[in-house]
Amino acid sequence: MTKKQRKMTIRLCISAVFLITGLIAEGTHPVDWIFFAVSYLSAGYDIPLKALRTIRGGQVFDENFLMTVATFGAIGIGAYEEAVAVMLFYQVGELFNDYAVNKSRKSISDLMDINPEFANVLRDGNEEQVDPVEVEIGETVVIRPGERVPLDGIVLKGTSSLDTKALTGESMPMEIHEGDNIVSGSININGLLEVQVTKLYDDSTVAKILELVENASSRKAKAENFITRFARVYTPVVVALAVILAVIPPLLLGQPWSVWLYRACSFLVVSCPCALVISVPLSFFGGLGAASKQGILMKGSNYLEAMGTLDTVVFDKTGTLTTGRFQVTEVVPEEGVSREELLTLAAYGESHSTHPIALSVLEAYERMVDADLKEQHGAVGLAAPNGHESGKKGAVIDQSRIDSVEEIAGHGIHAVLREAGKPGAGEAGKEAGAPGSTEAAGSFDLYIGNEKLMKRQGIQVSSWKEAAGTTLYAAKGNTFIGSIVISDTVREDVPAALAGLRREGVRSLVMLTGDKESVGKAVANQLGLDRVFGNLLPQDKVAKVEELLSEKPEGRSLAFVGDGINDAPVLSRADVGIAMGGIGSDAAVEAADVVIMNDEPSKIVDGIRIARKTVGIVRQNIIFAIGVKILVLILVALGAANMWMAVFGDVGVSVIAILNAIRALTYKRS
């Protein structure tokens, strides 16, 4: 409980004591009146003062004005206890509201705590503690266990685990080693780290996130804008109706003024729009807080609202549905050639290349050698004979076997290799356990590349391989020996995410990719997507999204999910732009409306559920508050309800709506 809340609680307790005492002493004038006066002032002396300030500021009709007029009117006709009760219960409702808002803000402020207070910088061999904004790119910072990472950078020395829960919503620590990227805002758990800074503080992950969170409240949902407009019209109208209720019946019907003044005051009490004005923004604020706990940052409640109406979700392929890392997924040798021999020859041919496809072939070959050594020696990573060590790129390649390597642009590789175990090759290849070693004499030509290379060399290929990836064809001399398929692997989380989107009523799942359409279709078929478009440049993706936007039903929304780097135009054009892997990506935070702070597409499903729960709570509060108020207003006007009922129509409804709004803060992944 805050200091302000404790002070208000004490005031309300004093007010309640004097109200009860006044009710006990009722009829013993002026003692009862004094008790009621002290009770009124203790509970609400500040309300008339706030009303005066808002009137001076040009805003006449607000809840402070309504409460002041209603309670002064009740006092004027002698309904002291009811005037005090109205003020007391109104302030109780405000206390509930304050508590609810603070609870909502806590989830946001927990996120804001990611801001680092200092950085330990190494300068001239000495360690200095400075403000993170003073650190330059290229400088080295020291991060001890328990300290928050002050700036984005690369680990130069040390290994540790990072607590990234405030950023990603994940409780499992992230293991980091030398050479790994590290992001600001996370907490170093157990190792001493030296990190080279790669971004200034203003460009760091933590600064971008804090800016995003601080600006989120400025973008209001349609429901919030409706309530704001509604209150501006509604309040003056009910004040006018209260005046008519107080004046017209006594003048036309000759009835007592006190009766109709009492009804008019009760009318003003129940007409206060607090339940709507407070609970609707509070619900959205709670929804944003619940999303942030899951590592989902939304730039405004308008995007939260839009997430709840998703009809079409459009995905980029590489880095979103797939990992963006190439791996050997198939090795298809010809008859008479072993799988091991084909992969070994391909690795030797690609050993001088730094192309991602070449590296994936080498990685697969090294895994194969590791497995072979494990089988022979019973341990992974055991030093291979002749000083070779498994598990390190290039370490299992016997360079003496390679006479020459020529890269044929746009086609592939031509290498001249010596047979294993012959003069010039030494015994390294054989001893290292290189699979497929032969004792054939001399050297041979190895061709490894695409279809064009095979056709150029006049090599007869038994069958061209159609696959969801890149196919390398290999030939020994003029003899085709097999093919190797390298594919970008699907993210582990993607199938569950797509199934979740279907369950949540998303009608259309679409993929846009810059890859050739055949590759895109293979991935789309594997995942069960509805449509796929390939060979697209960034401007083509925007055109496709425009087309899809025109096809979606009225009142539903379209989301584009990308990596936030090369998809900025289409992220901006969609109803909701969702950036995956926002952690460490400036472009993701800049371009997207929603940032998923890790690489889990299933978080989109969580975002939809949180949005729908929040919007549902908002609708419940609007219907409940307006329905009860209209009913009580009619009863008050007809004289069938007194001011006590009016108090329930205002304060009771507000408290119930606020308690309902607090539910938006809680969300459990199912």
Beta strands, then each sheet from edge to edge (+ up, - down):
strand 1: 119-123
strand 2: 126-130
strand 3: 140-143
strand 4: 153-157
strand 5: 160-163
strand 6: 174-176
strand 7: 181-182
strand 8: 187-188
strand 9: 193-197
strand 10: 296-298
strand 11: 310-316
strand 12: 322-333
strand 13: 402-408
strand 14: 412-418
strand 15: 443-449
strand 16: 470-476
strand 17: 479-490
strand 18: 508-512
strand 19: 531-533
strand 20: 557-562
strand 21: 576-579
strand 22: 594-596
sheet 1: 2+ 1- 3+ 9- 4+ 7-
sheet 2: 6+ 5- 8+
sheet 3: 10+ 22- 21- 20- 11- 18- 19-
sheet 4: 12+ 17- 16+ 15- 14+ 13-
end
